[in-house]
Amino acid sequence: MNTSLRGSCRIALSLSLVALVVSPALAAAQPAPAPAPTAAPAAEILPVPLNPVVPAAQRVCSARTASGLGTRVLKEAAGAKPGASDYVLVNYIGYLAADGTVFDQNTSQAFPASGVIKGFSEGLQLMSKGSVWRFCIPAGLGYGEKGAGPIPANSDLVFQVELVDFKTESEVEAMRAQVQRQAAQQAGAAPAAPTAPAAQKPKN
């Protein structure tokens, strides 16, 4: 082995020793790899769509009308009440009396008080603006034997309803007419589209 070869071997050996000393230190400085995620238990998987369930205590009413509609006043309010032909603005949650499954909920919904199932319509006409009521609607005042969408046949229903506002039919018509007038005024105020210049007659 010549001198240059011995020198190369020493350099290689020295580098190997340095690597042996440095490698554990570098390994210690590196963060430990994150453990592999474990599969979530099937019980933790949420159903799609998510249907909340209302507790049994919030499925009961404290009074009943002659028709069989159950009611419970959750928030009092005084004042006029809507008639069957009036338009109402409501926030509501609807759920099954049997197990509390929520089948519908919405905010700022406007419709005629007579344009819904009998029990809901009757309950609306007992409310004053700003009040919150619970309606316990027997199947006969709801969707009856037919059911509807997620509502099984012969289901008793419960609704929590907030009467945000209501207007008479004539007030609603006046509001519509005003909106139409404003739209017509805006259309009339819009600048006319530019027209093409008239063609000039050729000169003789």
C-alpha positions as CSV (number, residue, x, y, z in Angstrom):
1,M,0.0,0.0,0.0
2,N,1.5,3.3,-1.0
3,T,1.6,6.5,1.0
4,S,-1.3,8.2,-0.9
5,L,-3.5,5.1,-0.5
6,R,-2.8,5.0,3.3
7,G,-3.6,8.7,3.5
8,S,-6.9,8.2,1.7
9,C,-7.8,5.3,4.1
10,R,-7.0,7.4,7.1
11,I,-9.2,10.3,5.8
12,A,-12.1,7.8,5.1
13,L,-11.7,6.2,8.5
14,S,-11.7,9.7,10.2
15,L,-14.9,10.7,8.4
16,S,-16.5,7.4,9.4
17,L,-15.7,8.0,13.0
18,V,-17.0,11.6,12.9
19,A,-20.2,10.2,11.3
20,L,-20.6,7.7,14.1
21,V,-20.2,10.4,16.8
22,V,-22.4,13.0,15.0
23,S,-25.2,10.7,13.9
24,P,-26.7,9.9,17.4
25,A,-26.6,13.6,18.3
26,L,-28.5,14.5,15.1
27,A,-30.9,11.7,15.7
28,A,-31.6,12.9,19.2
29,A,-32.2,16.5,17.9
30,Q,-34.8,15.3,15.3
31,P,-38.4,15.2,16.5
32,A,-39.8,11.8,17.1
33,P,-42.1,10.7,14.2
34,A,-45.8,11.2,15.0
35,P,-47.7,8.0,15.8
36,A,-49.8,6.7,13.0
37,P,-53.4,7.8,13.5
38,T,-55.7,5.1,14.7
39,A,-59.0,4.5,13.1
40,A,-62.0,6.2,14.8
41,P,-64.5,3.9,16.4
42,A,-67.6,3.6,14.3
43,A,-69.7,5.0,17.2
44,E,-68.0,8.4,16.8
45,I,-68.9,8.8,13.1
46,L,-71.6,11.4,12.7
47,P,-74.5,10.5,10.5
48,V,-75.1,12.4,7.2
49,P,-77.2,14.5,7.2
50,L,-76.9,15.4,10.9
51,N,-80.4,15.2,12.5
52,P,-80.4,16.6,16.1
53,V,-82.8,15.1,18.6
54,V,-84.8,17.2,21.0
55,P,-85.1,15.9,24.6
56,A,-88.4,14.5,25.9
57,A,-88.9,17.5,28.3
58,Q,-89.2,19.8,25.2
59,R,-91.7,17.7,23.5
60,V,-94.6,18.4,25.8
61,C,-97.2,21.1,26.1
62,S,-99.1,22.5,29.1
63,A,-102.4,23.5,27.5
64,R,-104.8,22.2,24.8
65,T,-107.3,23.8,22.6
66,A,-110.8,22.5,21.7
67,S,-109.4,21.0,18.4
68,G,-106.7,19.0,20.3
69,L,-103.8,21.4,19.6
70,G,-101.3,21.4,22.5
71,T,-99.6,24.7,23.3
72,R,-97.0,26.0,25.7
73,V,-95.9,29.7,25.9
74,L,-92.1,29.9,26.1
75,K,-91.9,33.7,25.7
76,E,-94.7,36.1,26.5
77,A,-95.7,39.0,24.3
78,A,-98.7,41.3,24.2
79,G,-100.5,42.8,21.2
80,A,-102.5,41.9,18.1
81,K,-102.6,38.4,16.7
82,P,-102.5,37.5,13.0
83,G,-105.6,36.4,11.2
84,A,-105.9,33.4,8.8
85,S,-105.3,35.7,5.8
86,D,-102.4,37.6,7.2
87,Y,-98.8,36.9,6.2
88,V,-96.4,35.9,9.0
89,L,-92.7,36.0,9.4
90,V,-91.4,33.2,11.7
91,N,-88.4,31.3,13.0
92,Y,-89.2,27.6,13.7
93,I,-88.0,24.2,14.5
94,G,-90.1,21.1,13.8
95,Y,-89.5,17.7,15.3
96,L,-91.2,14.4,15.9
97,A,-93.1,14.0,19.2
98,A,-92.2,10.3,19.4
99,D,-88.4,10.5,19.5
100,G,-87.5,14.2,19.1
101,T,-85.9,13.9,15.6
102,V,-85.7,17.3,14.0
103,F,-87.2,17.1,10.5
104,D,-87.2,20.9,9.6
105,Q,-85.9,24.2,10.8
106,N,-85.7,27.7,9.3
107,T,-85.4,31.4,10.0
108,S,-87.2,34.4,8.5
109,Q,-89.8,32.4,6.7
110,A,-92.8,34.3,5.3
111,F,-96.1,32.7,4.3
112,P,-99.8,33.1,4.8
113,A,-101.0,31.9,8.2
114,S,-103.5,29.7,6.5
115,G,-100.9,28.2,4.1
116,V,-99.6,25.5,6.5
117,I,-101.0,22.5,8.3
118,K,-104.1,23.0,10.4
119,G,-102.4,22.8,13.8
120,F,-99.6,25.2,12.8
121,S,-102.1,27.7,11.4
122,E,-104.3,27.5,14.5
123,G,-101.3,28.1,16.7
124,L,-100.0,31.1,14.8
125,Q,-103.4,32.8,15.3
126,L,-103.0,32.5,19.1
127,M,-99.6,34.3,19.1
128,S,-98.6,37.9,19.5
129,K,-95.6,39.5,17.7
130,G,-92.4,38.7,19.5
131,S,-93.7,35.7,21.4
132,V,-92.3,32.1,21.2
133,W,-94.6,29.2,21.5
134,R,-94.4,25.4,21.4
135,F,-97.1,23.6,19.4
136,C,-97.9,19.9,20.1
137,I,-99.8,18.9,16.9
138,P,-101.6,15.6,16.8
139,A,-101.4,13.7,13.5
140,G,-105.0,14.7,12.6
141,L,-104.0,18.3,12.6
142,G,-100.7,17.6,10.8
143,Y,-100.0,15.4,7.9
144,G,-102.2,12.5,9.0
145,E,-102.1,9.1,7.3
146,K,-100.0,10.4,4.3
147,G,-97.0,11.7,6.1
148,A,-94.6,14.1,4.3
149,G,-91.0,13.6,3.3
150,P,-89.1,12.6,6.5
151,I,-92.4,12.7,8.5
152,P,-93.8,9.1,8.9
153,A,-97.6,8.6,8.5
154,N,-99.7,9.2,11.6
155,S,-96.9,11.2,13.3
156,D,-97.6,13.7,16.1
157,L,-95.4,16.7,15.6
158,V,-93.9,19.5,17.8
159,F,-92.9,22.9,16.6
160,Q,-91.1,25.7,18.4
161,V,-92.3,28.9,16.7
162,E,-91.2,32.6,17.1
163,L,-93.5,35.1,15.5
164,V,-91.1,37.7,14.3
165,D,-93.7,39.9,12.5
166,F,-97.0,39.7,10.6
167,K,-98.7,41.9,8.0
168,T,-102.3,42.0,6.6
169,E,-102.8,41.0,3.0
170,S,-103.5,44.6,2.1
171,E,-100.2,45.7,3.7
172,V,-98.3,43.1,1.8
173,E,-99.9,44.2,-1.5
174,A,-99.0,47.8,-0.7
175,M,-95.4,46.7,0.0
176,R,-95.2,44.8,-3.3
177,A,-96.6,47.8,-5.2
178,Q,-94.0,50.1,-3.7
179,V,-91.2,47.8,-4.7
180,Q,-92.5,47.6,-8.2
181,R,-92.7,51.5,-8.4
182,Q,-89.1,51.8,-7.1
183,A,-88.0,49.2,-9.7
184,A,-89.8,51.1,-12.5
185,Q,-88.3,54.5,-11.3
186,Q,-84.8,53.0,-11.3
187,A,-85.3,51.5,-14.8
188,G,-86.5,54.9,-16.0
189,A,-83.5,56.8,-14.5
190,A,-81.0,54.5,-16.2
191,P,-79.1,56.3,-19.0
192,A,-80.3,55.4,-22.5
193,A,-78.1,53.2,-24.6
194,P,-76.0,55.3,-27.1
195,T,-77.4,55.2,-30.6
196,A,-75.3,54.8,-33.7
197,P,-74.8,58.1,-35.7
198,A,-77.1,58.6,-38.7
199,A,-75.5,57.8,-42.0
200,Q,-74.6,60.9,-44.0
201,K,-75.8,61.2,-47.5
202,P,-73.0,61.1,-50.1
203,K,-72.2,64.5,-51.6
204,N,-72.7,65.0,-55.3
